């Protein structure tokens, strides 16, 4: 891959790691809220919201990294001699 796209390869890896961290934190907060019980201002049903938000952010970050990876592959393939 061209050297001018090295930073994008690093961004892809960072976004993938961030996606897994956010997804893990979403699942962790789901269990913490579910097991810890709800406060009057925060019922146990909020655990589902935490799981949904964690899953949504995971999907967004992982999809973004996949799109950047796809664009890098397209750029690499368009520069290949036929």
N, CA, C and O atoms as a CHARMM CRD file, in Angstrom:
* protein
*
  328
    1    1 UNK  N      0.84700  -1.17800   0.00000 PROA 1      0.00000
    2    1 UNK  CA     0.00000   0.00000   0.00000 PROA 1      0.00000
    3    1 UNK  C      0.88800   1.23500   0.00000 PROA 1      0.00000
    4    1 UNK  O      1.98500   1.22500   0.55800 PROA 1      0.00000
    5    2 UNK  N      0.41500   2.27300  -0.61600 PROA 2      0.00000
    6    2 UNK  CA     1.18800   3.49600  -0.74100 PROA 2      0.00000
    7    2 UNK  C      1.51100   4.07200   0.63800 PROA 2      0.00000
    8    2 UNK  O      0.72200   3.98200   1.57800 PROA 2      0.00000
    9    3 UNK  N      2.68800   4.66100   0.71700 PROA 3      0.00000
   10    3 UNK  CA     3.13200   5.17700   2.01300 PROA 3      0.00000
   11    3 UNK  C      2.31700   6.38700   2.47000 PROA 3      0.00000
   12    3 UNK  O      2.28700   6.69400   3.66100 PROA 3      0.00000
   13    4 UNK  N      1.65700   7.07400   1.54000 PROA 4      0.00000
   14    4 UNK  CA     0.89500   8.24300   1.96000 PROA 4      0.00000
   15    4 UNK  C     -0.41000   7.86600   2.65300 PROA 4      0.00000
   16    4 UNK  O     -1.10300   8.74200   3.17000 PROA 4      0.00000
   17    5 UNK  N     -0.75500   6.58700   2.67600 PROA 5      0.00000
   18    5 UNK  CA    -1.97800   6.13800   3.34500 PROA 5      0.00000
   19    5 UNK  C     -1.69800   5.38800   4.64300 PROA 5      0.00000
   20    5 UNK  O     -2.58800   4.71900   5.16900 PROA 5      0.00000
   21    6 UNK  N     -0.48500   5.48600   5.16400 PROA 6      0.00000
   22    6 UNK  CA    -0.14900   4.77500   6.40400 PROA 6      0.00000
   23    6 UNK  C     -1.01300   5.23700   7.57200 PROA 6      0.00000
   24    6 UNK  O     -1.42600   4.42500   8.40000 PROA 6      0.00000
   25    7 UNK  N     -1.28300   6.52400   7.64000 PROA 7      0.00000
   26    7 UNK  CA    -2.08000   7.04300   8.75500 PROA 7      0.00000
   27    7 UNK  C     -3.49600   6.47300   8.72100 PROA 7      0.00000
   28    7 UNK  O     -4.10000   6.24300   9.76900 PROA 7      0.00000
   29    8 UNK  N     -4.02700   6.24600   7.51900 PROA 8      0.00000
   30    8 UNK  CA    -5.37200   5.67200   7.42700 PROA 8      0.00000
   31    8 UNK  C     -5.39100   4.21800   7.88700 PROA 8      0.00000
   32    8 UNK  O     -6.38000   3.75900   8.45800 PROA 8      0.00000
   33    9 UNK  N     -4.30800   3.50000   7.64200 PROA 9      0.00000
   34    9 UNK  CA    -4.24000   2.12600   8.14900 PROA 9      0.00000
   35    9 UNK  C     -4.23800   2.12900   9.67600 PROA 9      0.00000
   36    9 UNK  O     -4.83800   1.25900  10.30700 PROA 9      0.00000
   37   10 UNK  N     -3.56400   3.10500  10.25700 PROA 10     0.00000
   38   10 UNK  CA    -3.54300   3.22700  11.71800 PROA 10     0.00000
   39   10 UNK  C     -4.92400   3.61600  12.23200 PROA 10     0.00000
   40   10 UNK  O     -5.37000   3.11300  13.26300 PROA 10     0.00000
   41   11 UNK  N     -5.60300   4.51100  11.51500 PROA 11     0.00000
   42   11 UNK  CA    -6.95500   4.92400  11.90500 PROA 11     0.00000
   43   11 UNK  C     -7.90700   3.73300  11.87100 PROA 11     0.00000
   44   11 UNK  O     -8.76000   3.59800  12.74800 PROA 11     0.00000
   45   12 UNK  N     -7.77000   2.87200  10.87100 PROA 12     0.00000
   46   12 UNK  CA    -8.61900   1.68100  10.78200 PROA 12     0.00000
   47   12 UNK  C     -8.42800   0.80000  12.00900 PROA 12     0.00000
   48   12 UNK  O     -9.40300   0.35000  12.61000 PROA 12     0.00000
   49   13 UNK  N     -7.18500   0.55500  12.37800 PROA 13     0.00000
   50   13 UNK  CA    -6.91900  -0.28900  13.56100 PROA 13     0.00000
   51   13 UNK  C     -7.44900   0.35500  14.83700 PROA 13     0.00000
   52   13 UNK  O     -8.01400  -0.32800  15.69200 PROA 13     0.00000
   53   14 UNK  N     -7.26900   1.66400  14.96600 PROA 14     0.00000
   54   14 UNK  CA    -7.76000   2.36100  16.15800 PROA 14     0.00000
   55   14 UNK  C     -9.27700   2.27300  16.23800 PROA 14     0.00000
   56   14 UNK  O     -9.83200   2.04300  17.31300 PROA 14     0.00000
   57   15 UNK  N     -9.95200   2.45600  15.10600 PROA 15     0.00000
   58   15 UNK  CA   -11.41600   2.39300  15.10000 PROA 15     0.00000
   59   15 UNK  C    -11.91100   0.98400  15.41900 PROA 15     0.00000
   60   15 UNK  O    -12.92400   0.82900  16.10200 PROA 15     0.00000
   61   16 UNK  N    -11.22000  -0.03500  14.94100 PROA 16     0.00000
   62   16 UNK  CA   -11.62100  -1.40500  15.26700 PROA 16     0.00000
   63   16 UNK  C    -11.45500  -1.68100  16.76000 PROA 16     0.00000
   64   16 UNK  O    -12.32600  -2.28700  17.38300 PROA 16     0.00000
   65   17 UNK  N    -10.34800  -1.24100  17.32500 PROA 17     0.00000
   66   17 UNK  CA   -10.12100  -1.43600  18.76200 PROA 17     0.00000
   67   17 UNK  C    -11.15600  -0.65500  19.56700 PROA 17     0.00000
   68   17 UNK  O    -11.70800  -1.16600  20.54200 PROA 17     0.00000
   69   18 UNK  N    -11.41600   0.58600  19.15300 PROA 18     0.00000
   70   18 UNK  CA   -12.41900   1.39300  19.84900 PROA 18     0.00000
   71   18 UNK  C    -13.79800   0.74100  19.75500 PROA 18     0.00000
   72   18 UNK  O    -14.56700   0.77500  20.71600 PROA 18     0.00000
   73   19 UNK  N    -14.11000   0.15400  18.61300 PROA 19     0.00000
   74   19 UNK  CA   -15.40700  -0.50500  18.45200 PROA 19     0.00000
   75   19 UNK  C    -15.54700  -1.64800  19.44900 PROA 19     0.00000
   76   19 UNK  O    -16.58600  -1.78100  20.09500 PROA 19     0.00000
   77   20 UNK  N    -14.51200  -2.47500  19.58000 PROA 20     0.00000
   78   20 UNK  CA   -14.59100  -3.59300  20.51700 PROA 20     0.00000
   79   20 UNK  C    -14.64100  -3.11700  21.96400 PROA 20     0.00000
   80   20 UNK  O    -15.32700  -3.71600  22.79100 PROA 20     0.00000
   81   21 UNK  N    -13.92000  -2.04700  22.27300 PROA 21     0.00000
   82   21 UNK  CA   -13.94400  -1.51300  23.64000 PROA 21     0.00000
   83   21 UNK  C    -15.33400  -0.97800  23.96500 PROA 21     0.00000
   84   21 UNK  O    -15.87700  -1.26200  25.03300 PROA 21     0.00000
   85   22 UNK  N    -15.91100  -0.20400  23.04600 PROA 22     0.00000
   86   22 UNK  CA   -17.24500   0.36600  23.27800 PROA 22     0.00000
   87   22 UNK  C    -18.29500  -0.73500  23.37000 PROA 22     0.00000
   88   22 UNK  O    -19.19800  -0.67000  24.20400 PROA 22     0.00000
   89   23 UNK  N    -18.17500  -1.74500  22.51100 PROA 23     0.00000
   90   23 UNK  CA   -19.11400  -2.86800  22.58600 PROA 23     0.00000
   91   23 UNK  C    -19.00400  -3.60900  23.91000 PROA 23     0.00000
   92   23 UNK  O    -20.01200  -3.98500  24.50900 PROA 23     0.00000
   93   24 UNK  N    -17.77600  -3.81400  24.35800 PROA 24     0.00000
   94   24 UNK  CA   -17.56500  -4.47000  25.65000 PROA 24     0.00000
   95   24 UNK  C    -18.08400  -3.64300  26.81100 PROA 24     0.00000
   96   24 UNK  O    -18.66100  -4.18300  27.75500 PROA 24     0.00000
   97   25 UNK  N    -17.88200  -2.33900  26.74600 PROA 25     0.00000
   98   25 UNK  CA   -18.39800  -1.47200  27.80500 PROA 25     0.00000
   99   25 UNK  C    -19.92400  -1.43900  27.80300 PROA 25     0.00000
  100   25 UNK  O    -20.54300  -1.31700  28.86000 PROA 25     0.00000
  101   26 UNK  N    -20.52800  -1.54700  26.62900 PROA 26     0.00000
  102   26 UNK  CA   -21.98400  -1.60500  26.55400 PROA 26     0.00000
  103   26 UNK  C    -22.53200  -2.85600  27.22900 PROA 26     0.00000
  104   26 UNK  O    -23.50600  -2.79400  27.98000 PROA 26     0.00000
  105   27 UNK  N    -21.89700  -3.99000  26.95500 PROA 27     0.00000
  106   27 UNK  CA   -22.32100  -5.24500  27.59300 PROA 27     0.00000
  107   27 UNK  C    -22.05000  -5.19900  29.08800 PROA 27     0.00000
  108   27 UNK  O    -22.87600  -5.64300  29.88500 PROA 27     0.00000
  109   28 UNK  N    -20.90300  -4.66800  29.46900 PROA 28     0.00000
  110   28 UNK  CA   -20.56300  -4.56000  30.88800 PROA 28     0.00000
  111   28 UNK  C    -21.55000  -3.66400  31.63500 PROA 28     0.00000
  112   28 UNK  O    -21.99800  -4.00000  32.73100 PROA 28     0.00000
  113   29 UNK  N    -21.88200  -2.52800  31.03700 PROA 29     0.00000
  114   29 UNK  CA   -22.83700  -1.63400  31.70300 PROA 29     0.00000
  115   29 UNK  C    -24.22900  -2.24800  31.74500 PROA 29     0.00000
  116   29 UNK  O    -24.99300  -1.98600  32.67300 PROA 29     0.00000
  117   30 UNK  N    -24.56400  -3.06100  30.75300 PROA 30     0.00000
  118   30 UNK  CA   -25.83500  -3.78400  30.77600 PROA 30     0.00000
  119   30 UNK  C    -25.92200  -4.66000  32.01900 PROA 30     0.00000
  120   30 UNK  O    -26.91500  -4.62700  32.74600 PROA 30     0.00000
  121   31 UNK  N    -24.86700  -5.44700  32.25700 PROA 31     0.00000
  122   31 UNK  CA   -24.88600  -6.33300  33.41400 PROA 31     0.00000
  123   31 UNK  C    -24.79200  -5.57600  34.73500 PROA 31     0.00000
  124   31 UNK  O    -25.41400  -5.97100  35.72100 PROA 31     0.00000
  125   32 UNK  N    -24.02900  -4.50600  34.76100 PROA 32     0.00000
  126   32 UNK  CA   -23.91100  -3.72800  35.99300 PROA 32     0.00000
  127   32 UNK  C    -25.25900  -3.13200  36.37800 PROA 32     0.00000
  128   32 UNK  O    -25.66300  -3.19600  37.53900 PROA 32     0.00000
  129   33 UNK  N    -25.95100  -2.55400  35.40700 PROA 33     0.00000
  130   33 UNK  CA   -27.25500  -1.95300  35.70400 PROA 33     0.00000
  131   33 UNK  C    -28.27900  -3.03700  36.04300 PROA 33     0.00000
  132   33 UNK  O    -29.09500  -2.86600  36.94900 PROA 33     0.00000
  133   34 UNK  N    -28.23200  -4.15400  35.30800 PROA 34     0.00000
  134   34 UNK  CA   -29.19400  -5.23300  35.54200 PROA 34     0.00000
  135   34 UNK  C    -28.99900  -5.87100  36.91100 PROA 34     0.00000
  136   34 UNK  O    -29.97100  -6.09400  37.63200 PROA 34     0.00000
  137   35 UNK  N    -27.77200  -6.16200  37.27300 PROA 35     0.00000
  138   35 UNK  CA   -27.49700  -6.81400  38.55100 PROA 35     0.00000
  139   35 UNK  C    -27.58900  -5.82400  39.70600 PROA 35     0.00000
  140   35 UNK  O    -28.11700  -6.14400  40.77100 PROA 35     0.00000
  141   36 UNK  N    -27.07100  -4.62300  39.48500 PROA 36     0.00000
  142   36 UNK  CA   -27.05200  -3.62700  40.54800 PROA 36     0.00000
  143   36 UNK  C    -28.42700  -3.09000  40.88600 PROA 36     0.00000
  144   36 UNK  O    -28.60700  -2.43800  41.91400 PROA 36     0.00000
  145   37 UNK  N    -29.37800  -3.35400  40.04700 PROA 37     0.00000
  146   37 UNK  CA   -30.71500  -2.85100  40.30800 PROA 37     0.00000
  147   37 UNK  C    -30.83700  -1.40000  39.89300 PROA 37     0.00000
  148   37 UNK  O    -29.84600  -0.70100  39.68200 PROA 37     0.00000
  149   38 UNK  N    -32.04100  -0.98500  39.78500 PROA 38     0.00000
  150   38 UNK  CA   -32.27000   0.38300  39.34600 PROA 38     0.00000
  151   38 UNK  C    -32.51500   1.32500  40.50600 PROA 38     0.00000
  152   38 UNK  O    -33.06100   0.94800  41.54300 PROA 38     0.00000
  153   39 UNK  N    -32.10700   2.52800  40.30400 PROA 39     0.00000
  154   39 UNK  CA   -32.41200   3.59300  41.25100 PROA 39     0.00000
  155   39 UNK  C    -33.76500   4.18200  40.85400 PROA 39     0.00000
  156   39 UNK  O    -34.25200   3.89800  39.75900 PROA 39     0.00000
  157   40 UNK  N    -34.37700   4.98200  41.70300 PROA 40     0.00000
  158   40 UNK  CA   -35.65900   5.58700  41.32400 PROA 40     0.00000
  159   40 UNK  C    -35.56900   6.39400  40.01700 PROA 40     0.00000
  160   40 UNK  O    -36.53500   6.43400  39.25500 PROA 40     0.00000
  161   41 UNK  N    -34.45300   7.01900  39.75900 PROA 41     0.00000
  162   41 UNK  CA   -34.29600   7.78500  38.53000 PROA 41     0.00000
  163   41 UNK  C    -33.77300   6.94600  37.37900 PROA 41     0.00000
  164   41 UNK  O    -33.77500   7.40200  36.23600 PROA 41     0.00000
  165   42 UNK  N    -33.32500   5.73100  37.65500 PROA 42     0.00000
  166   42 UNK  CA   -32.73800   4.87600  36.63300 PROA 42     0.00000
  167   42 UNK  C    -33.21600   3.43800  36.84000 PROA 42     0.00000
  168   42 UNK  O    -32.55700   2.67500  37.54600 PROA 42     0.00000
  169   43 UNK  N    -34.32500   3.05600  36.25300 PROA 43     0.00000
  170   43 UNK  CA   -34.83700   1.69800  36.44900 PROA 43     0.00000
  171   43 UNK  C    -33.98400   0.65300  35.72700 PROA 43     0.00000
  172   43 UNK  O    -33.10300   0.99300  34.93700 PROA 43     0.00000
  173   44 UNK  N    -34.25700  -0.60600  36.00800 PROA 44     0.00000
  174   44 UNK  CA   -33.49600  -1.70000  35.40300 PROA 44     0.00000
  175   44 UNK  C    -33.66700  -1.75700  33.89000 PROA 44     0.00000
  176   44 UNK  O    -32.81600  -2.30200  33.18700 PROA 44     0.00000
  177   45 UNK  N    -34.74600  -1.20600  33.39700 PROA 45     0.00000
  178   45 UNK  CA   -34.93400  -1.21800  31.94900 PROA 45     0.00000
  179   45 UNK  C    -33.87700  -0.37600  31.23200 PROA 45     0.00000
  180   45 UNK  O    -33.68100  -0.50800  30.02400 PROA 45     0.00000
  181   46 UNK  N    -33.21100   0.47400  31.97700 PROA 46     0.00000
  182   46 UNK  CA   -32.12600   1.25800  31.38800 PROA 46     0.00000
  183   46 UNK  C    -30.96000   0.36800  30.97000 PROA 46     0.00000
  184   46 UNK  O    -30.13500   0.77400  30.15100 PROA 46     0.00000
  185   47 UNK  N    -30.88400  -0.84200  31.52300 PROA 47     0.00000
  186   47 UNK  CA   -29.83000  -1.76200  31.10800 PROA 47     0.00000
  187   47 UNK  C    -29.99500  -2.12100  29.63600 PROA 47     0.00000
  188   47 UNK  O    -29.00100  -2.28300  28.92700 PROA 47     0.00000
  189   48 UNK  N    -31.21600  -2.24400  29.17100 PROA 48     0.00000
  190   48 UNK  CA   -31.45500  -2.52200  27.75600 PROA 48     0.00000
  191   48 UNK  C    -31.03400  -1.34400  26.88200 PROA 48     0.00000
  192   48 UNK  O    -30.51700  -1.52700  25.78000 PROA 48     0.00000
  193   49 UNK  N    -31.25900  -0.14800  27.38300 PROA 49     0.00000
  194   49 UNK  CA   -30.82900   1.04800  26.65000 PROA 49     0.00000
  195   49 UNK  C    -29.30700   1.07500  26.55300 PROA 49     0.00000
  196   49 UNK  O    -28.75400   1.39500  25.50000 PROA 49     0.00000
  197   50 UNK  N    -28.63400   0.74100  27.64400 PROA 50     0.00000
  198   50 UNK  CA   -27.16900   0.71000  27.63400 PROA 50     0.00000
  199   50 UNK  C    -26.65600  -0.33000  26.64200 PROA 50     0.00000
  200   50 UNK  O    -25.68600  -0.08200  25.92700 PROA 50     0.00000
  201   51 UNK  N    -27.29800  -1.48000  26.59800 PROA 51     0.00000
  202   51 UNK  CA   -26.90900  -2.52500  25.65200 PROA 51     0.00000
  203   51 UNK  C    -27.16600  -2.07400  24.21800 PROA 51     0.00000
  204   51 UNK  O    -26.34100  -2.31100  23.33700 PROA 51     0.00000
  205   52 UNK  N    -28.28600  -1.43600  23.98300 PROA 52     0.00000
  206   52 UNK  CA   -28.62200  -0.96100  22.64100 PROA 52     0.00000
  207   52 UNK  C    -27.64600   0.12000  22.17600 PROA 52     0.00000
  208   52 UNK  O    -27.19200   0.09500  21.03200 PROA 52     0.00000
  209   53 UNK  N    -27.32800   1.05500  23.04800 PROA 53     0.00000
  210   53 UNK  CA   -26.40200   2.13400  22.69100 PROA 53     0.00000
  211   53 UNK  C    -24.99900   1.57100  22.43900 PROA 53     0.00000
  212   53 UNK  O    -24.33300   1.97400  21.48600 PROA 53     0.00000
  213   54 UNK  N    -24.55600   0.65500  23.27900 PROA 54     0.00000
  214   54 UNK  CA   -23.24500   0.02800  23.08000 PROA 54     0.00000
  215   54 UNK  C    -23.17100  -0.73100  21.76300 PROA 54     0.00000
  216   54 UNK  O    -22.16500  -0.66700  21.05700 PROA 54     0.00000
  217   55 UNK  N    -24.24100  -1.45100  21.43700 PROA 55     0.00000
  218   55 UNK  CA   -24.29000  -2.18200  20.18000 PROA 55     0.00000
  219   55 UNK  C    -24.31600  -1.24000  18.99100 PROA 55     0.00000
  220   55 UNK  O    -23.65900  -1.49100  17.98000 PROA 55     0.00000
  221   56 UNK  N    -25.06400  -0.16700  19.10500 PROA 56     0.00000
  222   56 UNK  CA   -25.15300   0.80900  18.02100 PROA 56     0.00000
  223   56 UNK  C    -23.80100   1.47400  17.76900 PROA 56     0.00000
  224   56 UNK  O    -23.37000   1.58500  16.62100 PROA 56     0.00000
  225   57 UNK  N    -23.13600   1.91300  18.82600 PROA 57     0.00000
  226   57 UNK  CA   -21.82800   2.53800  18.65700 PROA 57     0.00000
  227   57 UNK  C    -20.79500   1.54600  18.13000 PROA 57     0.00000
  228   57 UNK  O    -19.93900   1.91200  17.32500 PROA 57     0.00000
  229   58 UNK  N    -20.86900   0.29700  18.57600 PROA 58     0.00000
  230   58 UNK  CA   -19.98400  -0.74000  18.04200 PROA 58     0.00000
  231   58 UNK  C    -20.17800  -0.87200  16.53800 PROA 58     0.00000
  232   58 UNK  O    -19.21000  -0.89400  15.77800 PROA 58     0.00000
  233   59 UNK  N    -21.44100  -0.96100  16.11400 PROA 59     0.00000
  234   59 UNK  CA   -21.73200  -1.12100  14.68900 PROA 59     0.00000
  235   59 UNK  C    -21.26100   0.08400  13.87700 PROA 59     0.00000
  236   59 UNK  O    -20.72300  -0.08100  12.78200 PROA 59     0.00000
  237   60 UNK  N    -21.45600   1.27500  14.39700 PROA 60     0.00000
  238   60 UNK  CA   -21.04400   2.48500  13.67800 PROA 60     0.00000
  239   60 UNK  C    -19.52600   2.53400  13.53700 PROA 60     0.00000
  240   60 UNK  O    -19.01500   2.78400  12.44600 PROA 60     0.00000
  241   61 UNK  N    -18.80400   2.29900  14.62600 PROA 61     0.00000
  242   61 UNK  CA   -17.34400   2.36600  14.57300 PROA 61     0.00000
  243   61 UNK  C    -16.75100   1.26700  13.69400 PROA 61     0.00000
  244   61 UNK  O    -15.81700   1.51600  12.93100 PROA 61     0.00000
  245   62 UNK  N    -17.28700   0.06400  13.79800 PROA 62     0.00000
  246   62 UNK  CA   -16.75700  -1.04500  13.01900 PROA 62     0.00000
  247   62 UNK  C    -17.07800  -0.86500  11.53300 PROA 62     0.00000
  248   62 UNK  O    -16.26700  -1.20600  10.67200 PROA 62     0.00000
  249   63 UNK  N    -18.25800  -0.33000  11.24300 PROA 63     0.00000
  250   63 UNK  CA   -18.61800  -0.05600   9.85600 PROA 63     0.00000
  251   63 UNK  C    -17.73400   1.03900   9.27800 PROA 63     0.00000
  252   63 UNK  O    -17.30300   0.94300   8.12900 PROA 63     0.00000
  253   64 UNK  N    -17.46100   2.07600  10.05900 PROA 64     0.00000
  254   64 UNK  CA   -16.58300   3.14500   9.60200 PROA 64     0.00000
  255   64 UNK  C    -15.20300   2.59900   9.26800 PROA 64     0.00000
  256   64 UNK  O    -14.62500   2.96100   8.24400 PROA 64     0.00000
  257   65 UNK  N    -14.67200   1.73600  10.11600 PROA 65     0.00000
  258   65 UNK  CA   -13.35600   1.15900   9.83700 PROA 65     0.00000
  259   65 UNK  C    -13.39700   0.28600   8.58700 PROA 65     0.00000
  260   65 UNK  O    -12.43100   0.25500   7.82500 PROA 65     0.00000
  261   66 UNK  N    -14.48900  -0.41300   8.37100 PROA 66     0.00000
  262   66 UNK  CA   -14.63100  -1.22200   7.16600 PROA 66     0.00000
  263   66 UNK  C    -14.71500  -0.38300   5.90500 PROA 66     0.00000
  264   66 UNK  O    -14.17100  -0.76200   4.86800 PROA 66     0.00000
  265   67 UNK  N    -15.39100   0.75200   5.98400 PROA 67     0.00000
  266   67 UNK  CA   -15.49500   1.65200   4.82700 PROA 67     0.00000
  267   67 UNK  C    -14.12500   2.22500   4.47900 PROA 67     0.00000
  268   67 UNK  O    -13.75500   2.28100   3.30700 PROA 67     0.00000
  269   68 UNK  N    -13.37600   2.64800   5.48800 PROA 68     0.00000
  270   68 UNK  CA   -12.03800   3.18900   5.22600 PROA 68     0.00000
  271   68 UNK  C    -11.14100   2.11200   4.64200 PROA 68     0.00000
  272   68 UNK  O    -10.35700   2.38000   3.73100 PROA 68     0.00000
  273   69 UNK  N    -11.25300   0.88100   5.16600 PROA 69     0.00000
  274   69 UNK  CA   -10.47000  -0.23400   4.64200 PROA 69     0.00000
  275   69 UNK  C    -10.83000  -0.50500   3.17900 PROA 69     0.00000
  276   69 UNK  O     -9.94600  -0.74200   2.35600 PROA 69     0.00000
  277   70 UNK  N    -12.11000  -0.47000   2.85800 PROA 70     0.00000
  278   70 UNK  CA   -12.56400  -0.66800   1.48900 PROA 70     0.00000
  279   70 UNK  C    -12.01600   0.41400   0.56300 PROA 70     0.00000
  280   70 UNK  O    -11.56200   0.11500  -0.54200 PROA 70     0.00000
  281   71 UNK  N    -12.05600   1.66900   1.00900 PROA 71     0.00000
  282   71 UNK  CA   -11.53500   2.75800   0.19700 PROA 71     0.00000
  283   71 UNK  C    -10.02700   2.62800  -0.02300 PROA 71     0.00000
  284   71 UNK  O     -9.52700   2.95700  -1.09900 PROA 71     0.00000
  285   72 UNK  N     -9.31000   2.15700   0.97900 PROA 72     0.00000
  286   72 UNK  CA    -7.87600   1.93200   0.81200 PROA 72     0.00000
  287   72 UNK  C     -7.59900   0.83200  -0.20800 PROA 72     0.00000
  288   72 UNK  O     -6.67200   0.94800  -1.01000 PROA 72     0.00000
  289   73 UNK  N     -8.39700  -0.23200  -0.18400 PROA 73     0.00000
  290   73 UNK  CA    -8.23000  -1.31000  -1.15400 PROA 73     0.00000
  291   73 UNK  C     -8.57300  -0.84200  -2.56000 PROA 73     0.00000
  292   73 UNK  O     -7.91000  -1.23400  -3.52000 PROA 73     0.00000
  293   74 UNK  N     -9.59100  -0.01600  -2.69200 PROA 74     0.00000
  294   74 UNK  CA    -9.94100   0.52800  -4.00900 PROA 74     0.00000
  295   74 UNK  C     -8.80900   1.40000  -4.53100 PROA 74     0.00000
  296   74 UNK  O     -8.44500   1.31000  -5.70400 PROA 74     0.00000
  297   75 UNK  N     -8.25300   2.23900  -3.67400 PROA 75     0.00000
  298   75 UNK  CA    -7.14500   3.09700  -4.08800 PROA 75     0.00000
  299   75 UNK  C     -5.93200   2.26600  -4.50100 PROA 75     0.00000
  300   75 UNK  O     -5.24100   2.60400  -5.46200 PROA 75     0.00000
  301   76 UNK  N     -5.67700   1.18700  -3.77700 PROA 76     0.00000
  302   76 UNK  CA    -4.54000   0.32700  -4.10400 PROA 76     0.00000
  303   76 UNK  C     -4.76300  -0.38100  -5.44200 PROA 76     0.00000
  304   76 UNK  O     -3.84200  -0.48400  -6.25200 PROA 76     0.00000
  305   77 UNK  N     -5.97400  -0.86300  -5.67000 PROA 77     0.00000
  306   77 UNK  CA    -6.24900  -1.60000  -6.89900 PROA 77     0.00000
  307   77 UNK  C     -6.29900  -0.70100  -8.12600 PROA 77     0.00000
  308   77 UNK  O     -6.00900  -1.16200  -9.23000 PROA 77     0.00000
  309   78 UNK  N     -6.65200   0.54900  -7.96600 PROA 78     0.00000
  310   78 UNK  CA    -6.68800   1.44300  -9.12800 PROA 78     0.00000
  311   78 UNK  C     -5.28800   1.85600  -9.55500 PROA 78     0.00000
  312   78 UNK  O     -5.09100   2.29900 -10.68600 PROA 78     0.00000
  313   79 UNK  N     -4.32400   1.71800  -8.67000 PROA 79     0.00000
  314   79 UNK  CA    -2.94800   2.08100  -9.01000 PROA 79     0.00000
  315   79 UNK  C     -2.12800   0.90300  -9.53400 PROA 79     0.00000
  316   79 UNK  O     -0.99500   1.09500  -9.97700 PROA 79     0.00000
  317   80 UNK  N     -2.67200  -0.29700  -9.49300 PROA 80     0.00000
  318   80 UNK  CA    -1.95300  -1.45700  -9.97800 PROA 80     0.00000
  319   80 UNK  C     -1.86600  -1.41500 -11.50600 PROA 80     0.00000
  320   80 UNK  O     -2.84100  -1.08300 -12.18000 PROA 80     0.00000
  321   81 UNK  N     -0.69500  -1.75400 -12.04300 PROA 81     0.00000
  322   81 UNK  CA    -0.61200  -1.82200 -13.50900 PROA 81     0.00000
  323   81 UNK  C     -1.38300  -3.04100 -14.02800 PROA 81     0.00000
  324   81 UNK  O     -1.42000  -4.08800 -13.38100 PROA 81     0.00000
  325   82 UNK  N     -1.98000  -2.89200 -15.17000 PROA 82     0.00000
  326   82 UNK  CA    -2.79300  -3.98200 -15.74800 PROA 82     0.00000
  327   82 UNK  C     -1.95000  -4.98900 -16.46000 PROA 82     0.00000
  328   82 UNK  O     -2.47500  -5.96300 -16.99900 PROA 82     0.00000
